[in-house]
Amino acid sequence: MVFALRTRRAWFLMKQRAEERGGGWARIWDEGFGDEIKWCEPGWIGHGAVIEDAISMPP
């Protein structure tokens, strides 16, 4: 569940930065990266526990 919240937070932060800061943030938002995050979200959520474990492992 934590990973799902992180992906949603990333989407909202990217949208906010695109609107407020413009520049590269606006460019990648306009190119559809926010849509990519939403499109991939079900897969990320379905594998969230595995991803969480992988990114939490010490090097």
PQR file with spaces between the fields and no chain letter, atoms N, CA, C, O and H, PARSE charges and radii, in Angstrom:
ATOM       1  N    MET     1       0.816   -1.204    0.000 -0.4000 1.5000
ATOM       2  CA   MET     1       0.000    0.000    0.000 -0.0000 2.0000
ATOM       3  C    MET     1       0.858    1.267    0.000  0.5500 1.7000
ATOM       4  O    MET     1       0.480    2.281   -0.586 -0.5500 1.4000
ATOM       5  N    VAL     2       1.999    1.199    0.652 -0.4000 1.5000
ATOM       6  CA   VAL     2       2.875    2.370    0.700 -0.0000 2.0000
ATOM       7  C    VAL     2       3.305    2.758   -0.707  0.5500 1.7000
ATOM       8  O    VAL     2       3.346    3.943   -1.040 -0.5500 1.4000
ATOM       9  H    VAL     2       2.307    0.375    1.128  0.4000 1.0000
ATOM      10  N    PHE     3       3.624    1.777   -1.527 -0.4000 1.5000
ATOM      11  CA   PHE     3       4.075    2.076   -2.877 -0.0000 2.0000
ATOM      12  C    PHE     3       2.976    2.754   -3.690  0.5500 1.7000
ATOM      13  O    PHE     3       3.256    3.661   -4.474 -0.5500 1.4000
ATOM      14  H    PHE     3       3.591    0.815   -1.257  0.4000 1.0000
ATOM      15  N    ALA     4       1.732    2.323   -3.511 -0.4000 1.5000
ATOM      16  CA   ALA     4       0.609    2.953   -4.214 -0.0000 2.0000
ATOM      17  C    ALA     4       0.505    4.420   -3.829  0.5500 1.7000
ATOM      18  O    ALA     4       0.269    5.274   -4.684 -0.5500 1.4000
ATOM      19  H    ALA     4       1.504    1.586   -2.874  0.4000 1.0000
ATOM      20  N    LEU     5       0.679    4.712   -2.561 -0.4000 1.5000
ATOM      21  CA   LEU     5       0.621    6.106   -2.114 -0.0000 2.0000
ATOM      22  C    LEU     5       1.776    6.919   -2.693  0.5500 1.7000
ATOM      23  O    LEU     5       1.613    8.092   -3.030 -0.5500 1.4000
ATOM      24  H    LEU     5       0.871    4.018   -1.866  0.4000 1.0000
ATOM      25  N    ARG     6       2.930    6.292   -2.805 -0.4000 1.5000
ATOM      26  CA   ARG     6       4.087    6.988   -3.386 -0.0000 2.0000
ATOM      27  C    ARG     6       3.861    7.322   -4.851  0.5500 1.7000
ATOM      28  O    ARG     6       4.219    8.412   -5.298 -0.5500 1.4000
ATOM      29  H    ARG     6       3.062    5.339   -2.532  0.4000 1.0000
ATOM      30  N    THR     7       3.273    6.402   -5.605 -0.4000 1.5000
ATOM      31  CA   THR     7       3.043    6.679   -7.023 -0.0000 2.0000
ATOM      32  C    THR     7       2.008    7.786   -7.186  0.5500 1.7000
ATOM      33  O    THR     7       2.147    8.638   -8.063 -0.5500 1.4000
ATOM      34  H    THR     7       2.983    5.517   -5.242  0.4000 1.0000
ATOM      35  N    ARG     8       0.992    7.782   -6.368 -0.4000 1.5000
ATOM      36  CA   ARG     8      -0.024    8.841   -6.438 -0.0000 2.0000
ATOM      37  C    ARG     8       0.567   10.186   -6.044  0.5500 1.7000
ATOM      38  O    ARG     8       0.255   11.213   -6.648 -0.5500 1.4000
ATOM      39  H    ARG     8       0.878    7.089   -5.655  0.4000 1.0000
ATOM      40  N    ARG     9       1.415   10.174   -5.034 -0.4000 1.5000
ATOM      41  CA   ARG     9       2.075   11.408   -4.600 -0.0000 2.0000
ATOM      42  C    ARG     9       2.972   11.939   -5.710  0.5500 1.7000
ATOM      43  O    ARG     9       3.011   13.145   -5.954 -0.5500 1.4000
ATOM      44  H    ARG     9       1.668    9.340   -4.543  0.4000 1.0000
ATOM      45  N    ALA    10       3.693   11.047   -6.383 -0.4000 1.5000
ATOM      46  CA   ALA    10       4.561   11.469   -7.484 -0.0000 2.0000
ATOM      47  C    ALA    10       3.750   12.148   -8.578  0.5500 1.7000
ATOM      48  O    ALA    10       4.172   13.163   -9.132 -0.5500 1.4000
ATOM      49  H    ALA    10       3.661   10.067   -6.185  0.4000 1.0000
ATOM      50  N    TRP    11       2.587   11.587   -8.888 -0.4000 1.5000
ATOM      51  CA   TRP    11       1.724   12.172   -9.917 -0.0000 2.0000
ATOM      52  C    TRP    11       1.290   13.581   -9.526  0.5500 1.7000
ATOM      53  O    TRP    11       1.387   14.512  -10.326 -0.5500 1.4000
ATOM      54  H    TRP    11       2.244   10.763   -8.439  0.4000 1.0000
ATOM      55  N    PHE    12       0.807   13.732   -8.286 -0.4000 1.5000
ATOM      56  CA   PHE    12       0.337   15.040   -7.835 -0.0000 2.0000
ATOM      57  C    PHE    12       1.469   16.063   -7.752  0.5500 1.7000
ATOM      58  O    PHE    12       1.281   17.225   -8.111 -0.5500 1.4000
ATOM      59  H    PHE    12       0.728   12.975   -7.637  0.4000 1.0000
ATOM      60  N    LEU    13       2.639   15.638   -7.281 -0.4000 1.5000
ATOM      61  CA   LEU    13       3.779   16.555   -7.207 -0.0000 2.0000
ATOM      62  C    LEU    13       4.219   17.004   -8.595  0.5500 1.7000
ATOM      63  O    LEU    13       4.518   18.179   -8.807 -0.5500 1.4000
ATOM      64  H    LEU    13       2.791   14.693   -6.989  0.4000 1.0000
ATOM      65  N    MET    14       4.257   16.071   -9.537 -0.4000 1.5000
ATOM      66  CA   MET    14       4.660   16.424  -10.892 -0.0000 2.0000
ATOM      67  C    MET    14       3.669   17.402  -11.512  0.5500 1.7000
ATOM      68  O    MET    14       4.070   18.364  -12.167 -0.5500 1.4000
ATOM      69  H    MET    14       4.014   15.116   -9.366  0.4000 1.0000
ATOM      70  N    LYS    15       2.393   17.162  -11.310 -0.4000 1.5000
ATOM      71  CA   LYS    15       1.364   18.065  -11.832 -0.0000 2.0000
ATOM      72  C    LYS    15       1.513   19.452  -11.223  0.5500 1.7000
ATOM      73  O    LYS    15       1.475   20.457  -11.933 -0.5500 1.4000
ATOM      74  H    LYS    15       2.068   16.380  -10.778  0.4000 1.0000
ATOM      75  N    GLN    16       1.682   19.502   -9.916 -0.4000 1.5000
ATOM      76  CA   GLN    16       1.837   20.778   -9.223 -0.0000 2.0000
ATOM      77  C    GLN    16       3.078   21.532   -9.717  0.5500 1.7000
ATOM      78  O    GLN    16       3.016   22.733   -9.980 -0.5500 1.4000
ATOM      79  H    GLN    16       1.713   18.686   -9.339  0.4000 1.0000
ATOM      80  N    ARG    17       4.179   20.835   -9.838 -0.4000 1.5000
ATOM      81  CA   ARG    17       5.415   21.488  -10.288 -0.0000 2.0000
ATOM      82  C    ARG    17       5.295   21.965  -11.730  0.5500 1.7000
ATOM      83  O    ARG    17       5.818   23.023  -12.082 -0.5500 1.4000
ATOM      84  H    ARG    17       4.229   19.859   -9.624  0.4000 1.0000
ATOM      85  N    ALA    18       4.616   21.198  -12.556 -0.4000 1.5000
ATOM      86  CA   ALA    18       4.408   21.620  -13.943 -0.0000 2.0000
ATOM      87  C    ALA    18       3.609   22.918  -13.986  0.5500 1.7000
ATOM      88  O    ALA    18       3.921   23.825  -14.757 -0.5500 1.4000
ATOM      89  H    ALA    18       4.192   20.338  -12.270  0.4000 1.0000
ATOM      90  N    GLU    19       2.577   22.996  -13.152 -0.4000 1.5000
ATOM      91  CA   GLU    19       1.721   24.187  -13.134 -0.0000 2.0000
ATOM      92  C    GLU    19       2.424   25.389  -12.508  0.5500 1.7000
ATOM      93  O    GLU    19       2.289   26.510  -12.999 -0.5500 1.4000
ATOM      94  H    GLU    19       2.324   22.259  -12.525  0.4000 1.0000
ATOM      95  N    GLU    20       3.171   25.166  -11.432 -0.4000 1.5000
ATOM      96  CA   GLU    20       3.763   26.275  -10.697 -0.0000 2.0000
ATOM      97  C    GLU    20       5.135   26.696  -11.213  0.5500 1.7000
ATOM      98  O    GLU    20       5.453   27.885  -11.224 -0.5500 1.4000
ATOM      99  H    GLU    20       3.281   24.255  -11.034  0.4000 1.0000
ATOM     100  N    ARG    21       5.944   25.742  -11.635 -0.4000 1.5000
ATOM     101  CA   ARG    21       7.322   26.053  -12.018 -0.0000 2.0000
ATOM     102  C    ARG    21       7.536   26.092  -13.525  0.5500 1.7000
ATOM     103  O    ARG    21       8.437   26.768  -14.022 -0.5500 1.4000
ATOM     104  H    ARG    21       5.686   24.776  -11.626  0.4000 1.0000
ATOM     105  N    GLY    22       6.693   25.356  -14.241 -0.4000 1.5000
ATOM     106  CA   GLY    22       6.859   25.325  -15.695 -0.0000 2.0000
ATOM     107  C    GLY    22       8.148   24.635  -16.096  0.5500 1.7000
ATOM     108  O    GLY    22       8.534   23.638  -15.485 -0.5500 1.4000
ATOM     109  H    GLY    22       5.961   24.808  -13.837  0.4000 1.0000
ATOM     110  N    GLY    23       8.814   25.150  -17.109 -0.4000 1.5000
ATOM     111  CA   GLY    23      10.095   24.611  -17.550 -0.0000 2.0000
ATOM     112  C    GLY    23      10.033   23.139  -17.898  0.5500 1.7000
ATOM     113  O    GLY    23       9.103   22.675  -18.559 -0.5500 1.4000
ATOM     114  H    GLY    23       8.500   25.959  -17.605  0.4000 1.0000
ATOM     115  N    GLY    24      11.052   22.404  -17.435 -0.4000 1.5000
ATOM     116  CA   GLY    24      11.135   20.970  -17.712 -0.0000 2.0000
ATOM     117  C    GLY    24       9.972   20.186  -17.132  0.5500 1.7000
ATOM     118  O    GLY    24       9.519   19.205  -17.721 -0.5500 1.4000
ATOM     119  H    GLY    24      11.807   22.780  -16.898  0.4000 1.0000
ATOM     120  N    TRP    25       9.488   20.621  -15.970 -0.4000 1.5000
ATOM     121  CA   TRP    25       8.335   19.940  -15.374 -0.0000 2.0000
ATOM     122  C    TRP    25       7.123   20.037  -16.303  0.5500 1.7000
ATOM     123  O    TRP    25       6.434   19.045  -16.539 -0.5500 1.4000
ATOM     124  H    TRP    25       9.856   21.418  -15.491  0.4000 1.0000
ATOM     125  N    ALA    26       6.872   21.224  -16.821 -0.4000 1.5000
ATOM     126  CA   ALA    26       5.736   21.407  -17.731 -0.0000 2.0000
ATOM     127  C    ALA    26       5.934   20.607  -19.012  0.5500 1.7000
ATOM     128  O    ALA    26       4.991   20.020  -19.542 -0.5500 1.4000
ATOM     129  H    ALA    26       7.432   22.030  -16.629  0.4000 1.0000
ATOM     130  N    ARG    27       7.174   20.590  -19.502 -0.4000 1.5000
ATOM     131  CA   ARG    27       7.445   19.858  -20.743 -0.0000 2.0000
ATOM     132  C    ARG    27       7.134   18.376  -20.593  0.5500 1.7000
ATOM     133  O    ARG    27       6.434   17.802  -21.427 -0.5500 1.4000
ATOM     134  H    ARG    27       7.940   21.067  -19.071  0.4000 1.0000
ATOM     135  N    ILE    28       7.658   17.741  -19.518 -0.4000 1.5000
ATOM     136  CA   ILE    28       7.405   16.303  -19.374 -0.0000 2.0000
ATOM     137  C    ILE    28       5.941   16.023  -19.051  0.5500 1.7000
ATOM     138  O    ILE    28       5.412   14.976  -19.424 -0.5500 1.4000
ATOM     139  H    ILE    28       8.227   18.208  -18.840  0.4000 1.0000
ATOM     140  N    TRP    29       5.289   16.947  -18.364 -0.4000 1.5000
ATOM     141  CA   TRP    29       3.853   16.778  -18.102 -0.0000 2.0000
ATOM     142  C    TRP    29       3.088   16.860  -19.423  0.5500 1.7000
ATOM     143  O    TRP    29       2.227   16.026  -19.704 -0.5500 1.4000
ATOM     144  H    TRP    29       5.719   17.797  -18.061  0.4000 1.0000
ATOM     145  N    ASP    30       3.412   17.875  -20.230 -0.4000 1.5000
ATOM     146  CA   ASP    30       2.738   18.053  -21.521 -0.0000 2.0000
ATOM     147  C    ASP    30       3.003   16.890  -22.476  0.5500 1.7000
ATOM     148  O    ASP    30       2.176   16.583  -23.335 -0.5500 1.4000
ATOM     149  H    ASP    30       4.111   18.553  -20.002  0.4000 1.0000
ATOM     150  N    GLU    31       4.155   16.249  -22.322 -0.4000 1.5000
ATOM     151  CA   GLU    31       4.487   15.096  -23.164 -0.0000 2.0000
ATOM     152  C    GLU    31       3.788   13.819  -22.697  0.5500 1.7000
ATOM     153  O    GLU    31       3.927   12.771  -23.327 -0.5500 1.4000
ATOM     154  H    GLU    31       4.826   16.499  -21.625  0.4000 1.0000
ATOM     155  N    GLY    32       3.042   13.902  -21.601 -0.4000 1.5000
ATOM     156  CA   GLY    32       2.222   12.776  -21.185 -0.0000 2.0000
ATOM     157  C    GLY    32       2.802   11.886  -20.105  0.5500 1.7000
ATOM     158  O    GLY    32       2.312   10.776  -19.895 -0.5500 1.4000
ATOM     159  H    GLY    32       2.929   14.754  -21.090  0.4000 1.0000
ATOM     160  N    PHE    33       3.836   12.345  -19.415 -0.4000 1.5000
ATOM     161  CA   PHE    33       4.422   11.483  -18.391 -0.0000 2.0000
ATOM     162  C    PHE    33       3.451   11.211  -17.246  0.5500 1.7000
ATOM     163  O    PHE    33       3.459   10.121  -16.676 -0.5500 1.4000
ATOM     164  H    PHE    33       4.235   13.246  -19.585  0.4000 1.0000
ATOM     165  N    GLY    34       2.620   12.187  -16.908 -0.4000 1.5000
ATOM     166  CA   GLY    34       1.599   11.967  -15.882 -0.0000 2.0000
ATOM     167  C    GLY    34       0.633   10.859  -16.287  0.5500 1.7000
ATOM     168  O    GLY    34       0.221   10.046  -15.460 -0.5500 1.4000
ATOM     169  H    GLY    34       2.614   13.073  -17.371  0.4000 1.0000
ATOM     170  N    ASP    35       0.280   10.838  -17.560 -0.4000 1.5000
ATOM     171  CA   ASP    35      -0.587    9.771  -18.072 -0.0000 2.0000
ATOM     172  C    ASP    35       0.101    8.416  -17.974  0.5500 1.7000
ATOM     173  O    ASP    35      -0.540    7.405  -17.687 -0.5500 1.4000
ATOM     174  H    ASP    35       0.615   11.499  -18.232  0.4000 1.0000
ATOM     175  N    GLU    36       1.415    8.401  -18.214 -0.4000 1.5000
ATOM     176  CA   GLU    36       2.181    7.151  -18.100 -0.0000 2.0000
ATOM     177  C    GLU    36       2.144    6.620  -16.668  0.5500 1.7000
ATOM     178  O    GLU    36       1.990    5.419  -16.445 -0.5500 1.4000
ATOM     179  H    GLU    36       1.936    9.222  -18.447  0.4000 1.0000
ATOM     180  N    ILE    37       2.286    7.522  -15.712 -0.4000 1.5000
ATOM     181  CA   ILE    37       2.234    7.101  -14.305 -0.0000 2.0000
ATOM     182  C    ILE    37       0.879    6.473  -14.007  0.5500 1.7000
ATOM     183  O    ILE    37       0.809    5.405  -13.398 -0.5500 1.4000
ATOM     184  H    ILE    37       2.411    8.497  -15.894  0.4000 1.0000
ATOM     185  N    LYS    38      -0.185    7.124  -14.429 -0.4000 1.5000
ATOM     186  CA   LYS    38      -1.532    6.591  -14.185 -0.0000 2.0000
ATOM     187  C    LYS    38      -1.746    5.260  -14.908  0.5500 1.7000
ATOM     188  O    LYS    38      -2.366    4.348  -14.361 -0.5500 1.4000
ATOM     189  H    LYS    38      -0.128    7.991  -14.924  0.4000 1.0000
ATOM     190  N    TRP    39      -1.239    5.148  -16.126 -0.4000 1.5000
ATOM     191  CA   TRP    39      -1.411    3.922  -16.899 -0.0000 2.0000
ATOM     192  C    TRP    39      -0.708    2.747  -16.227  0.5500 1.7000
ATOM     193  O    TRP    39      -1.232    1.633  -16.218 -0.5500 1.4000
ATOM     194  H    TRP    39      -0.735    5.889  -16.571  0.4000 1.0000
ATOM     195  N    CYS    40       0.484    2.991  -15.659 -0.4000 1.5000
ATOM     196  CA   CYS    40       1.280    1.936  -15.025 -0.0000 2.0000
ATOM     197  C    CYS    40       0.849    1.631  -13.594  0.5500 1.7000
ATOM     198  O    CYS    40       1.223    0.597  -13.039 -0.5500 1.4000
ATOM     199  H    CYS    40       0.909    3.896  -15.667  0.4000 1.0000
ATOM     200  N    GLU    41       0.079    2.509  -13.006 -0.4000 1.5000
ATOM     201  CA   GLU    41      -0.274    2.376  -11.589 -0.0000 2.0000
ATOM     202  C    GLU    41      -0.862    1.012  -11.210  0.5500 1.7000
ATOM     203  O    GLU    41      -0.445    0.459  -10.192 -0.5500 1.4000
ATOM     204  H    GLU    41      -0.225    3.349  -13.456  0.4000 1.0000
ATOM     205  N    PRO    42      -1.792    0.442  -11.957 -0.5600 1.5000
ATOM     206  CA   PRO    42      -2.324   -0.873  -11.547  0.2800 2.0000
ATOM     207  C    PRO    42      -1.244   -1.953  -11.448  0.5500 1.7000
ATOM     208  O    PRO    42      -1.277   -2.783  -10.539 -0.5500 1.4000
ATOM     209  N    GLY    43      -0.310   -1.943  -12.361 -0.4000 1.5000
ATOM     210  CA   GLY    43       0.778   -2.920  -12.299 -0.0000 2.0000
ATOM     211  C    GLY    43       1.689   -2.686  -11.122  0.5500 1.7000
ATOM     212  O    GLY    43       2.121   -3.630  -10.460 -0.5500 1.4000
ATOM     213  H    GLY    43      -0.283   -1.269  -13.099  0.4000 1.0000
ATOM     214  N    TRP    44       1.981   -1.425  -10.860 -0.4000 1.5000
ATOM     215  CA   TRP    44       2.826   -1.098   -9.714 -0.0000 2.0000
ATOM     216  C    TRP    44       2.148   -1.486   -8.411  0.5500 1.7000
ATOM     217  O    TRP    44       2.786   -2.012   -7.500 -0.5500 1.4000
ATOM     218  H    TRP    44       1.630   -0.658  -11.397  0.4000 1.0000
ATOM     219  N    ILE    45       0.860   -1.224   -8.330 -0.4000 1.5000
ATOM     220  CA   ILE    45       0.119   -1.563   -7.108 -0.0000 2.0000
ATOM     221  C    ILE    45       0.059   -3.079   -6.947  0.5500 1.7000
ATOM     222  O    ILE    45       0.212   -3.592   -5.839 -0.5500 1.4000
ATOM     223  H    ILE    45       0.341   -0.797   -9.070  0.4000 1.0000
ATOM     224  N    GLY    46      -0.161   -3.793   -8.041 -0.4000 1.5000
ATOM     225  CA   GLY    46      -0.227   -5.244   -7.984 -0.0000 2.0000
ATOM     226  C    GLY    46       1.073   -5.894   -7.541  0.5500 1.7000
ATOM     227  O    GLY    46       1.074   -6.994   -6.989 -0.5500 1.4000
ATOM     228  H    GLY    46      -0.285   -3.376   -8.941  0.4000 1.0000
ATOM     229  N    HIS    47       2.173   -5.206   -7.786 -0.4000 1.5000
ATOM     230  CA   HIS    47       3.486   -5.727   -7.408 -0.0000 2.0000
ATOM     231  C    HIS    47       4.152   -4.858   -6.341  0.5500 1.7000
ATOM     232  O    HIS    47       5.363   -4.925   -6.132 -0.5500 1.4000
ATOM     233  H    HIS    47       2.173   -4.313   -8.234  0.4000 1.0000
ATOM     234  N    GLY    48       3.344   -4.054   -5.679 -0.4000 1.5000
ATOM     235  CA   GLY    48       3.863   -3.101   -4.712 -0.0000 2.0000
ATOM     236  C    GLY    48       4.726   -3.700   -3.619  0.5500 1.7000
ATOM     237  O    GLY    48       5.761   -3.133   -3.270 -0.5500 1.4000
ATOM     238  H    GLY    48       2.360   -4.000   -5.848  0.4000 1.0000
ATOM     239  N    ALA    49       4.318   -4.841   -3.071 -0.4000 1.5000
ATOM     240  CA   ALA    49       5.084   -5.460   -1.982 -0.0000 2.0000
ATOM     241  C    ALA    49       6.466   -5.889   -2.466  0.5500 1.7000
ATOM     242  O    ALA    49       7.458   -5.708   -1.760 -0.5500 1.4000
ATOM     243  H    ALA    49       3.477   -5.302   -3.354  0.4000 1.0000
ATOM     244  N    VAL    50       6.530   -6.453   -3.664 -0.4000 1.5000
ATOM     245  CA   VAL    50       7.809   -6.890   -4.214 -0.0000 2.0000
ATOM     246  C    VAL    50       8.707   -5.680   -4.483  0.5500 1.7000
ATOM     247  O    VAL    50       9.903   -5.713   -4.193 -0.5500 1.4000
ATOM     248  H    VAL    50       5.724   -6.600   -4.237  0.4000 1.0000
ATOM     249  N    ILE    51       8.133   -4.628   -5.030 -0.4000 1.5000
ATOM     250  CA   ILE    51       8.903   -3.420   -5.314 -0.0000 2.0000
ATOM     251  C    ILE    51       9.392   -2.785   -4.011  0.5500 1.7000
ATOM     252  O    ILE    51      10.549   -2.375   -3.913 -0.5500 1.4000
ATOM     253  H    ILE    51       7.161   -4.601   -5.266  0.4000 1.0000
ATOM     254  N    GLU    52       8.511   -2.705   -3.014 -0.4000 1.5000
ATOM     255  CA   GLU    52       8.899   -2.147   -1.713 -0.0000 2.0000
ATOM     256  C    GLU    52      10.079   -2.926   -1.126  0.5500 1.7000
ATOM     257  O    GLU    52      11.038   -2.338   -0.629 -0.5500 1.4000
ATOM     258  H    GLU    52       7.571   -3.038   -3.093  0.4000 1.0000
ATOM     259  N    ASP    53       9.993   -4.247   -1.192 -0.4000 1.5000
ATOM     260  CA   ASP    53      11.083   -5.069   -0.670 -0.0000 2.0000
ATOM     261  C    ASP    53      12.384   -4.784   -1.419  0.5500 1.7000
ATOM     262  O    ASP    53      13.447   -4.665   -0.809 -0.5500 1.4000
ATOM     263  H    ASP    53       9.214   -4.725   -1.596  0.4000 1.0000
ATOM     264  N    ALA    54      12.290   -4.677   -2.734 -0.4000 1.5000
ATOM     265  CA   ALA    54      13.488   -4.487   -3.549 -0.0000 2.0000
ATOM     266  C    ALA    54      14.147   -3.124   -3.273  0.5500 1.7000
ATOM     267  O    ALA    54      15.373   -3.044   -3.194 -0.5500 1.4000
ATOM     268  H    ALA    54      11.426   -4.773   -3.229  0.4000 1.0000
ATOM     269  N    ILE    55      13.360   -2.065   -3.126 -0.4000 1.5000
ATOM     270  CA   ILE    55      13.960   -0.756   -2.905 -0.0000 2.0000
ATOM     271  C    ILE    55      14.339   -0.537   -1.440  0.5500 1.7000
ATOM     272  O    ILE    55      15.037    0.423   -1.115 -0.5500 1.4000
ATOM     273  H    ILE    55      12.364   -2.130   -3.189  0.4000 1.0000
ATOM     274  N    SER    56      13.889   -1.411   -0.572 -0.4000 1.5000
ATOM     275  CA   SER    56      14.209   -1.285    0.852 -0.0000 2.0000
ATOM     276  C    SER    56      15.427   -2.108    1.257  0.5500 1.7000
ATOM     277  O    SER    56      15.929   -1.969    2.372 -0.5500 1.4000
ATOM     278  H    SER    56      13.322   -2.191   -0.836  0.4000 1.0000
ATOM     279  N    MET    57      15.900   -2.960    0.358 -0.4000 1.5000
ATOM     280  CA   MET    57      17.035   -3.830    0.678 -0.0000 2.0000
ATOM     281  C    MET    57      18.323   -3.009    0.806  0.5500 1.7000
ATOM     282  O    MET    57      18.548   -2.088    0.021 -0.5500 1.4000
ATOM     283  H    MET    57      15.492   -3.072   -0.548  0.4000 1.0000
ATOM     284  N    PRO    58      19.155   -3.329    1.773 -0.5600 1.5000
ATOM     285  CA   PRO    58      20.435   -2.619    1.852  0.2800 2.0000
ATOM     286  C    PRO    58      21.318   -3.026    0.671  0.5500 1.7000
ATOM     287  O    PRO    58      21.190   -4.129    0.140 -0.5500 1.4000
ATOM     288  N    PRO    59      22.217   -2.118    0.264 -0.5600 1.5000
ATOM     289  CA   PRO    59      23.074   -2.412   -0.904  0.2800 2.0000
ATOM     290  C    PRO    59      24.031   -3.555   -0.652  0.5500 1.7000
ATOM     291  O    PRO    59      24.809   -3.915   -1.535 -0.5500 1.4000
